[in-house]
C-alpha cells in the first residue's frame, strides 16, 4: 500500500507536469490569492526542486527518474540565480 507521502508526491507531479496548464494560466489564477499563499507555494516548489534535484537516483524508484532529471536541470538554473540557499526568500 502506498504511503500518504507517495500519494501526495504523485498528485504534485501530476499537477505540475500537466501540459495543458501553462505557467501564464497558473500565474493568472494566483493573482487573486493572498501574497502569503503565493509565496508559500513558490517556496514549496523551489524546495521540491532542490530536494529532487539533489537526490541520488539509486534512492528513488525508476518511475521518478524522469522527474529527477527535470528537477536537476531546474535546480541548476535556480543555483545560477542564487535561489537555492536559505536566505533567498
Secondary structure, 3 states (H helix, E strand, C coil): CCCHHHHHHHHHHHHHCCCCCCHHHHHHHHCCCCHHHHHHHHHHHHHHHHHHHHCCHHHCCHHHHHHHHHHHHHHHHHHHHCCCCHHHC
